[in-house]
Amino acid sequence: MKLNLSKVIVNEKLHQLNDSLHCYYFNNLQNAEELLALVKSPDSEFPNCTILDSTHLLSLFQIQQACTKAYLNQLNKKMKSKSIYTEILLSFSHNTSISEAFKHFGLSKKTREIIVIIEGDRLSEIRDYIKGDYNELEFNSDLKFIRKAFGVTDADKVERCVIAASALQGY
């Protein structure tokens, strides 16, 4: 499913990229290790994007909040990273450590479900690299992992606590 996040979360005054952000969900990922190597390689032809382990996310609102925060940081020249895509990934975290953000939310060798956030409608471009099934966006959240990563003890308030912790990161 293609989600045009810019229409949902970022008004035109905040939107700094030429095109809109799109969000693509893939499950049954077969080549996580190969994809990770492509993303890390400076010589790779793989397009710049944010790749997230979707099992470490709770909702579309969480994605919207992180993208909005990243764009506000870019607009206000307060980015903690060199790229908007890394800034988006960092905006999911409750702390300001980029390595921790990659560890908790980014692609790993064991990842089997991903969400790709990319500028413009570039599904055909990224699909060539991803060996997995492109599907409607869904969240098969690993609540045990999320609760541990964010230190949430109350199961009924997980999403509120995660969103609040990410939004207040650095304050």
Summary of the structure (lengths in Angstrom):
residues: 171
radius of gyration: 15.1
end to end distance: 34.6
largest distance: 44.8
contacts: 506
relative contact order: 0.24
helix: 43%
strand: 13%
